Amino acid sequence: MSSKYSTPKRHHYLPQFYLERFTKDGSLWVYDRERKEYRSQTPINTAVITHYYKFIEENGTPNVGLEAMLAEVEGETKNLIAKLEQLFPLTNPEQCTFALFVALLRDRVPHFEKEVAEIFDVTYKEITRDGFSTEEKTREVIAAIEKETGEPFDVDPELLMEVAKNGNYTVEIERIHSLAIMFPLAYKLAEVILYMDWSFLFAPPSASFITTDKPFTIVSPVIKNSLEYGFHLGGGIDIPGTQKYIPLSQKLCLCIQDRGTRREWRILTDYDVRAINFFLAKTSEKLLISADENLLRSVVTDARINAKHRHKPTSKRK
């Protein structure tokens, strides 16, 4: 992609144009799960981190190419969402662009960085646990370190074995690791999304969608009665029956379903919108976002997102 867009220092992990679709009179309401507070603010100051997509190359040169690539995808997608809101089907090339935008809503946010860090942590600890599983293996590792560094590695082998076995330590990785796989994984996910059924869900006049800092929400069906609400939040994208909800605006939400190429538009009931907002709130990382303060407060109360146990919406289907 060409880099014709500016690369500001403040990087939005949710696109600014996307956030503007959840505003009223230029402002939106945010519920901060960490601070447990409601705030009214503008899109330009929401879901933004300084130099979030910037990394330093081996020669010391700052690289801001990822931010430029994201800006280009956003520029190509902005009109596509408007087109979908007017019930116009997308062309095949437009569907490819839209699928990539949706995939990036999963892979560009802080939760993705957290997922990558957790995978590295688990993998490293498994490798370490195996590498220090016996005193013989441990002494071999120590000998290899001493040979490579040319210095003595004065550590008790039994202590290394104990630490490796317990795993009571944290593995910290550099940001470059999640940045390096962000676009490659997004391209692969976009290919999967492209060949799945899409339903564009409209909220009725009396209801609206919220969004969150983790807008790609996966809802997997589970065995009946195994959970109070009958669904499991999370799971694999390609598991049959799994539904992926991605709010696109206050009035439009994408639902990605099973393998297929069907594209349809549907109007939901108030109850359906409330259920989707419930799922979005439950899976949010830190921020819940809405154009309406009362709606946001209702969703937070309904989902009880700071509670330790599950809770289902209290209203009955009519």
TORKOL-4160 file (C-alpha; in steps of 0.2 Angstrom, whole numbers, padded with zeros to 4 digits, m for minus):
318
<pt num="1" X="0000" Y="0000" Z="0000"/>
<pt num="2" X="0006" Y="0017" Z="m0004"/>
<pt num="3" X="0009" Y="0029" Z="0011"/>
<pt num="4" X="m0001" Y="0045" Z="0006"/>
<pt num="5" X="m0009" Y="0047" Z="0023"/>
<pt num="6" X="m0001" Y="0057" Z="0037"/>
<pt num="7" X="0006" Y="0047" Z="0052"/>
<pt num="8" X="0002" Y="0057" Z="0068"/>
<pt num="9" X="0009" Y="0053" Z="0085"/>
<pt num="10" X="m0008" Y="0049" Z="0092"/>
<pt num="11" X="m0013" Y="0032" Z="0085"/>
<pt num="12" X="m0032" Y="0027" Z="0086"/>
<pt num="13" X="m0034" Y="0008" Z="0089"/>
<pt num="14" X="m0052" Y="0011" Z="0085"/>
<pt num="15" X="m0053" Y="0022" Z="0069"/>
<pt num="16" X="m0059" Y="0040" Z="0072"/>
<pt num="17" X="m0071" Y="0039" Z="0058"/>
<pt num="18" X="m0078" Y="0023" Z="0066"/>
<pt num="19" X="m0080" Y="0031" Z="0083"/>
<pt num="20" X="m0089" Y="0046" Z="0075"/>
<pt num="21" X="m0103" Y="0034" Z="0070"/>
<pt num="22" X="m0107" Y="0032" Z="0089"/>
<pt num="23" X="m0108" Y="0050" Z="0092"/>
<pt num="24" X="m0122" Y="0063" Z="0096"/>
<pt num="25" X="m0118" Y="0081" Z="0092"/>
<pt num="26" X="m0100" Y="0077" Z="0090"/>
<pt num="27" X="m0098" Y="0068" Z="0107"/>
<pt num="28" X="m0099" Y="0051" Z="0114"/>
<pt num="29" X="m0101" Y="0043" Z="0131"/>
<pt num="30" X="m0088" Y="0031" Z="0138"/>
<pt num="31" X="m0088" Y="0019" Z="0152"/>
<pt num="32" X="m0071" Y="0015" Z="0159"/>
<pt num="33" X="m0071" Y="m0002" Z="0167"/>
<pt num="34" X="m0054" Y="0001" Z="0176"/>
<pt num="35" X="m0059" Y="0017" Z="0183"/>
<pt num="36" X="m0077" Y="0013" Z="0185"/>
<pt num="37" X="m0083" Y="0030" Z="0178"/>
<pt num="38" X="m0093" Y="0037" Z="0164"/>
<pt num="39" X="m0086" Y="0051" Z="0153"/>
<pt num="40" X="m0092" Y="0062" Z="0139"/>
<pt num="41" X="m0078" Y="0065" Z="0126"/>
<pt num="42" X="m0074" Y="0067" Z="0108"/>
<pt num="43" X="m0068" Y="0053" Z="0096"/>
<pt num="44" X="m0051" Y="0062" Z="0093"/>
<pt num="45" X="m0048" Y="0058" Z="0112"/>
<pt num="46" X="m0055" Y="0041" Z="0113"/>
<pt num="47" X="m0046" Y="0024" Z="0110"/>
<pt num="48" X="m0030" Y="0032" Z="0106"/>
<pt num="49" X="m0012" Y="0028" Z="0112"/>
<pt num="50" X="0004" Y="0038" Z="0107"/>
<pt num="51" X="0014" Y="0029" Z="0094"/>
<pt num="52" X="0005" Y="0013" Z="0097"/>
<pt num="53" X="0009" Y="0006" Z="0079"/>
<pt num="54" X="0027" Y="0013" Z="0079"/>
<pt num="55" X="0042" Y="0002" Z="0081"/>
<pt num="56" X="0061" Y="0005" Z="0079"/>
<pt num="57" X="0070" Y="m0005" Z="0066"/>
<pt num="58" X="0086" Y="m0014" Z="0069"/>
<pt num="59" X="0096" Y="0001" Z="0062"/>
<pt num="60" X="0087" Y="0013" Z="0074"/>
<pt num="61" X="0075" Y="0020" Z="0062"/>
<pt num="62" X="0057" Y="0023" Z="0067"/>
<pt num="63" X="0045" Y="0014" Z="0057"/>
<pt num="64" X="0027" Y="0021" Z="0056"/>
<pt num="65" X="0022" Y="0011" Z="0040"/>
<pt num="66" X="0009" Y="0001" Z="0050"/>
<pt num="67" X="m0001" Y="0017" Z="0055"/>
<pt num="68" X="m0001" Y="0023" Z="0036"/>
<pt num="69" X="m0007" Y="0006" Z="0031"/>
<pt num="70" X="m0021" Y="0006" Z="0043"/>
<pt num="71" X="m0026" Y="0024" Z="0038"/>
<pt num="72" X="m0027" Y="0018" Z="0020"/>
<pt num="73" X="m0038" Y="0003" Z="0024"/>
<pt num="74" X="m0049" Y="0015" Z="0034"/>
<pt num="75" X="m0050" Y="0028" Z="0020"/>
<pt num="76" X="m0056" Y="0014" Z="0008"/>
<pt num="77" X="m0069" Y="0007" Z="0020"/>
<pt num="78" X="m0077" Y="0023" Z="0026"/>
<pt num="79" X="m0088" Y="0025" Z="0011"/>
<pt num="80" X="m0092" Y="0006" Z="0011"/>
<pt num="81" X="m0101" Y="0007" Z="0028"/>
<pt num="82" X="m0111" Y="0021" Z="0022"/>
<pt num="83" X="m0115" Y="0011" Z="0006"/>
<pt num="84" X="m0121" Y="m0004" Z="0017"/>
<pt num="85" X="m0132" Y="0008" Z="0027"/>
<pt num="86" X="m0141" Y="0012" Z="0011"/>
<pt num="87" X="m0144" Y="m0007" Z="0007"/>
<pt num="88" X="m0132" Y="m0006" Z="m0008"/>
<pt num="89" X="m0122" Y="m0023" Z="m0010"/>
<pt num="90" X="m0103" Y="m0022" Z="m0011"/>
<pt num="91" X="m0093" Y="m0027" Z="m0026"/>
<pt num="92" X="m0081" Y="m0041" Z="m0024"/>
<pt num="93" X="m0066" Y="m0030" Z="m0022"/>
<pt num="94" X="m0076" Y="m0019" Z="m0010"/>
<pt num="95" X="m0080" Y="m0035" Z="0000"/>
<pt num="96" X="m0061" Y="m0039" Z="0001"/>
<pt num="97" X="m0057" Y="m0022" Z="0008"/>
<pt num="98" X="m0072" Y="m0023" Z="0020"/>
<pt num="99" X="m0067" Y="m0040" Z="0026"/>
<pt num="100" X="m0049" Y="m0034" Z="0030"/>
<pt num="101" X="m0056" Y="m0019" Z="0039"/>
<pt num="102" X="m0067" Y="m0030" Z="0050"/>
<pt num="103" X="m0052" Y="m0042" Z="0053"/>
<pt num="104" X="m0041" Y="m0028" Z="0059"/>
<pt num="105" X="m0054" Y="m0023" Z="0071"/>
<pt num="106" X="m0049" Y="m0039" Z="0080"/>
<pt num="107" X="m0030" Y="m0038" Z="0077"/>
<pt num="108" X="m0026" Y="m0019" Z="0080"/>
<pt num="109" X="m0033" Y="m0017" Z="0097"/>
<pt num="110" X="m0024" Y="m0019" Z="0114"/>
<pt num="111" X="m0033" Y="m0035" Z="0118"/>
<pt num="112" X="m0024" Y="m0043" Z="0103"/>
<pt num="113" X="m0007" Y="m0037" Z="0110"/>
<pt num="114" X="m0013" Y="m0045" Z="0126"/>
<pt num="115" X="m0017" Y="m0061" Z="0118"/>
<pt num="116" X="0000" Y="m0062" Z="0109"/>
<pt num="117" X="0009" Y="m0059" Z="0126"/>
<pt num="118" X="m0001" Y="m0073" Z="0134"/>
<pt num="119" X="0003" Y="m0085" Z="0120"/>
<pt num="120" X="0022" Y="m0081" Z="0122"/>
<pt num="121" X="0021" Y="m0082" Z="0141"/>
<pt num="122" X="0013" Y="m0100" Z="0140"/>
<pt num="123" X="0024" Y="m0106" Z="0126"/>
<pt num="124" X="0040" Y="m0099" Z="0134"/>
<pt num="125" X="0036" Y="m0107" Z="0151"/>
<pt num="126" X="0032" Y="m0124" Z="0143"/>
<pt num="127" X="0049" Y="m0124" Z="0133"/>
<pt num="128" X="0058" Y="m0119" Z="0149"/>
<pt num="129" X="0049" Y="m0132" Z="0160"/>
<pt num="130" X="0055" Y="m0145" Z="0148"/>
<pt num="131" X="0072" Y="m0138" Z="0146"/>
<pt num="132" X="0075" Y="m0138" Z="0165"/>
<pt num="133" X="0065" Y="m0154" Z="0169"/>
<pt num="134" X="0080" Y="m0164" Z="0175"/>
<pt num="135" X="0097" Y="m0159" Z="0183"/>
<pt num="136" X="0106" Y="m0166" Z="0168"/>
<pt num="137" X="0097" Y="m0155" Z="0155"/>
<pt num="138" X="0099" Y="m0140" Z="0167"/>
<pt num="139" X="0118" Y="m0142" Z="0168"/>
<pt num="140" X="0118" Y="m0144" Z="0149"/>
<pt num="141" X="0109" Y="m0127" Z="0147"/>
<pt num="142" X="0121" Y="m0119" Z="0159"/>
<pt num="143" X="0136" Y="m0126" Z="0150"/>
<pt num="144" X="0129" Y="m0119" Z="0134"/>
<pt num="145" X="0126" Y="m0102" Z="0141"/>
<pt num="146" X="0144" Y="m0101" Z="0148"/>
<pt num="147" X="0151" Y="m0107" Z="0131"/>
<pt num="148" X="0141" Y="m0093" Z="0122"/>
<pt num="149" X="0145" Y="m0079" Z="0134"/>
<pt num="150" X="0163" Y="m0084" Z="0139"/>
<pt num="151" X="0158" Y="m0081" Z="0157"/>
<pt num="152" X="0153" Y="m0092" Z="0172"/>
<pt num="153" X="0134" Y="m0094" Z="0175"/>
<pt num="154" X="0134" Y="m0096" Z="0194"/>
<pt num="155" X="0116" Y="m0101" Z="0197"/>
<pt num="156" X="0110" Y="m0116" Z="0207"/>
<pt num="157" X="0103" Y="m0129" Z="0195"/>
<pt num="158" X="0090" Y="m0135" Z="0208"/>
<pt num="159" X="0084" Y="m0117" Z="0209"/>
<pt num="160" X="0082" Y="m0115" Z="0190"/>
<pt num="161" X="0073" Y="m0132" Z="0190"/>
<pt num="162" X="0061" Y="m0126" Z="0204"/>
<pt num="163" X="0058" Y="m0109" Z="0195"/>
<pt num="164" X="0054" Y="m0117" Z="0179"/>
<pt num="165" X="0043" Y="m0130" Z="0186"/>
<pt num="166" X="0032" Y="m0118" Z="0196"/>
<pt num="167" X="0031" Y="m0105" Z="0182"/>
<pt num="168" X="0030" Y="m0091" Z="0195"/>
<pt num="169" X="0038" Y="m0077" Z="0184"/>
<pt num="170" X="0032" Y="m0066" Z="0170"/>
<pt num="171" X="0038" Y="m0066" Z="0152"/>
<pt num="172" X="0038" Y="m0049" Z="0145"/>
<pt num="173" X="0039" Y="m0047" Z="0126"/>
<pt num="174" X="0043" Y="m0032" Z="0115"/>
<pt num="175" X="0028" Y="m0023" Z="0106"/>
<pt num="176" X="0036" Y="m0028" Z="0089"/>
<pt num="177" X="0031" Y="m0046" Z="0091"/>
<pt num="178" X="0012" Y="m0042" Z="0090"/>
<pt num="179" X="0015" Y="m0028" Z="0077"/>
<pt num="180" X="0024" Y="m0040" Z="0066"/>
<pt num="181" X="0010" Y="m0052" Z="0065"/>
<pt num="182" X="m0005" Y="m0040" Z="0065"/>
<pt num="183" X="m0007" Y="m0038" Z="0046"/>
<pt num="184" X="m0002" Y="m0055" Z="0041"/>
<pt num="185" X="m0015" Y="m0063" Z="0053"/>
<pt num="186" X="m0028" Y="m0050" Z="0048"/>
<pt num="187" X="m0026" Y="m0054" Z="0030"/>
<pt num="188" X="m0028" Y="m0073" Z="0034"/>
<pt num="189" X="m0043" Y="m0069" Z="0044"/>
<pt num="190" X="m0051" Y="m0058" Z="0031"/>
<pt num="191" X="m0049" Y="m0073" Z="0019"/>
<pt num="192" X="m0060" Y="m0083" Z="0031"/>
<pt num="193" X="m0072" Y="m0070" Z="0034"/>
<pt num="194" X="m0075" Y="m0067" Z="0015"/>
<pt num="195" X="m0081" Y="m0084" Z="0013"/>
<pt num="196" X="m0094" Y="m0084" Z="0027"/>
<pt num="197" X="m0112" Y="m0078" Z="0028"/>
<pt num="198" X="m0114" Y="m0060" Z="0032"/>
<pt num="199" X="m0130" Y="m0052" Z="0040"/>
<pt num="200" X="m0131" Y="m0034" Z="0041"/>
<pt num="201" X="m0142" Y="m0031" Z="0056"/>
<pt num="202" X="m0152" Y="m0014" Z="0058"/>
<pt num="203" X="m0158" Y="m0008" Z="0075"/>
<pt num="204" X="m0176" Y="m0002" Z="0076"/>
<pt num="205" X="m0179" Y="0016" Z="0079"/>
<pt num="206" X="m0181" Y="0013" Z="0098"/>
<pt num="207" X="m0164" Y="0005" Z="0100"/>
<pt num="208" X="m0146" Y="0007" Z="0096"/>
<pt num="209" X="m0129" Y="m0002" Z="0097"/>
<pt num="210" X="m0115" Y="0002" Z="0108"/>
<pt num="211" X="m0097" Y="m0003" Z="0103"/>
<pt num="212" X="m0081" Y="m0007" Z="0114"/>
<pt num="213" X="m0062" Y="m0007" Z="0113"/>
<pt num="214" X="m0064" Y="m0025" Z="0108"/>
<pt num="215" X="m0078" Y="m0024" Z="0094"/>
<pt num="216" X="m0075" Y="m0041" Z="0086"/>
<pt num="217" X="m0086" Y="m0051" Z="0098"/>
<pt num="218" X="m0087" Y="m0070" Z="0096"/>
<pt num="219" X="m0102" Y="m0079" Z="0103"/>
<pt num="220" X="m0102" Y="m0098" Z="0103"/>
<pt num="221" X="m0117" Y="m0109" Z="0106"/>
<pt num="222" X="m0115" Y="m0122" Z="0120"/>
<pt num="223" X="m0125" Y="m0137" Z="0126"/>
<pt num="224" X="m0142" Y="m0131" Z="0132"/>
<pt num="225" X="m0143" Y="m0126" Z="0150"/>
<pt num="226" X="m0125" Y="m0126" Z="0153"/>
<pt num="227" X="m0125" Y="m0108" Z="0155"/>
<pt num="228" X="m0139" Y="m0097" Z="0161"/>
<pt num="229" X="m0140" Y="m0087" Z="0144"/>
<pt num="230" X="m0136" Y="m0103" Z="0133"/>
<pt num="231" X="m0121" Y="m0095" Z="0125"/>
<pt num="232" X="m0102" Y="m0095" Z="0128"/>
<pt num="233" X="m0093" Y="m0079" Z="0125"/>
<pt num="234" X="m0077" Y="m0082" Z="0115"/>
<pt num="235" X="m0071" Y="m0098" Z="0105"/>
<pt num="236" X="m0065" Y="m0101" Z="0088"/>
<pt num="237" X="m0070" Y="m0090" Z="0074"/>
<pt num="238" X="m0074" Y="m0105" Z="0062"/>
<pt num="239" X="m0083" Y="m0116" Z="0074"/>
<pt num="240" X="m0100" Y="m0121" Z="0067"/>
<pt num="241" X="m0114" Y="m0111" Z="0075"/>
<pt num="242" X="m0102" Y="m0097" Z="0081"/>
<pt num="243" X="m0108" Y="m0079" Z="0078"/>
<pt num="244" X="m0097" Y="m0065" Z="0076"/>
<pt num="245" X="m0104" Y="m0048" Z="0080"/>
<pt num="246" X="m0096" Y="m0032" Z="0075"/>
<pt num="247" X="m0105" Y="m0015" Z="0077"/>
<pt num="248" X="m0103" Y="m0003" Z="0063"/>
<pt num="249" X="m0113" Y="0011" Z="0069"/>
<pt num="250" X="m0127" Y="0015" Z="0081"/>
<pt num="251" X="m0139" Y="0008" Z="0069"/>
<pt num="252" X="m0130" Y="m0006" Z="0060"/>
<pt num="253" X="m0121" Y="m0022" Z="0066"/>
<pt num="254" X="m0112" Y="m0035" Z="0056"/>
<pt num="255" X="m0115" Y="m0053" Z="0061"/>
<pt num="256" X="m0103" Y="m0066" Z="0053"/>
<pt num="257" X="m0110" Y="m0083" Z="0053"/>
<pt num="258" X="m0105" Y="m0100" Z="0046"/>
<pt num="259" X="m0096" Y="m0104" Z="0029"/>
<pt num="260" X="m0105" Y="m0097" Z="0014"/>
<pt num="261" X="m0107" Y="m0082" Z="0003"/>
<pt num="262" X="m0124" Y="m0076" Z="0008"/>
<pt num="263" X="m0126" Y="m0057" Z="0011"/>
<pt num="264" X="m0142" Y="m0051" Z="0019"/>
<pt num="265" X="m0150" Y="m0036" Z="0028"/>
<pt num="266" X="m0162" Y="m0038" Z="0043"/>
<pt num="267" X="m0171" Y="m0027" Z="0056"/>
<pt num="268" X="m0169" Y="m0033" Z="0073"/>
<pt num="269" X="m0181" Y="m0032" Z="0088"/>
<pt num="270" X="m0176" Y="m0021" Z="0104"/>
<pt num="271" X="m0173" Y="m0037" Z="0113"/>
<pt num="272" X="m0161" Y="m0043" Z="0100"/>
<pt num="273" X="m0151" Y="m0027" Z="0100"/>
<pt num="274" X="m0151" Y="m0028" Z="0119"/>
<pt num="275" X="m0144" Y="m0045" Z="0119"/>
<pt num="276" X="m0130" Y="m0040" Z="0106"/>
<pt num="277" X="m0125" Y="m0025" Z="0117"/>
<pt num="278" X="m0125" Y="m0037" Z="0132"/>
<pt num="279" X="m0112" Y="m0048" Z="0123"/>
<pt num="280" X="m0102" Y="m0033" Z="0118"/>
<pt num="281" X="m0101" Y="m0027" Z="0136"/>
<pt num="282" X="m0096" Y="m0044" Z="0143"/>
<pt num="283" X="m0081" Y="m0046" Z="0131"/>
<pt num="284" X="m0075" Y="m0028" Z="0132"/>
<pt num="285" X="m0057" Y="m0025" Z="0138"/>
<pt num="286" X="m0058" Y="m0008" Z="0146"/>
<pt num="287" X="m0070" Y="0004" Z="0137"/>
<pt num="288" X="m0089" Y="0003" Z="0132"/>
<pt num="289" X="m0094" Y="0017" Z="0120"/>
<pt num="290" X="m0111" Y="0024" Z="0116"/>
<pt num="291" X="m0119" Y="0040" Z="0109"/>
<pt num="292" X="m0132" Y="0039" Z="0123"/>
<pt num="293" X="m0127" Y="0040" Z="0141"/>
<pt num="294" X="m0144" Y="0032" Z="0147"/>
<pt num="295" X="m0141" Y="0018" Z="0135"/>
<pt num="296" X="m0123" Y="0015" Z="0141"/>
<pt num="297" X="m0128" Y="0015" Z="0159"/>
<pt num="298" X="m0142" Y="0003" Z="0155"/>
<pt num="299" X="m0130" Y="m0009" Z="0146"/>
<pt num="300" X="m0117" Y="m0008" Z="0161"/>
<pt num="301" X="m0131" Y="m0012" Z="0173"/>
<pt num="302" X="m0139" Y="m0026" Z="0163"/>
<pt num="303" X="m0122" Y="m0035" Z="0159"/>
<pt num="304" X="m0115" Y="m0032" Z="0177"/>
<pt num="305" X="m0098" Y="m0032" Z="0169"/>
<pt num="306" X="m0089" Y="m0029" Z="0185"/>
<pt num="307" X="m0097" Y="m0043" Z="0193"/>
<pt num="308" X="m0088" Y="m0060" Z="0195"/>
<pt num="309" X="m0103" Y="m0071" Z="0189"/>
<pt num="310" X="m0113" Y="m0072" Z="0173"/>
<pt num="311" X="m0129" Y="m0063" Z="0172"/>
<pt num="312" X="m0142" Y="m0063" Z="0158"/>
<pt num="313" X="m0153" Y="m0048" Z="0152"/>
<pt num="314" X="m0168" Y="m0046" Z="0163"/>
<pt num="315" X="m0181" Y="m0042" Z="0150"/>
<pt num="316" X="m0192" Y="m0055" Z="0142"/>
<pt num="317" X="m0194" Y="m0057" Z="0123"/>
<pt num="318" X="m0210" Y="m0050" Z="0117"/>
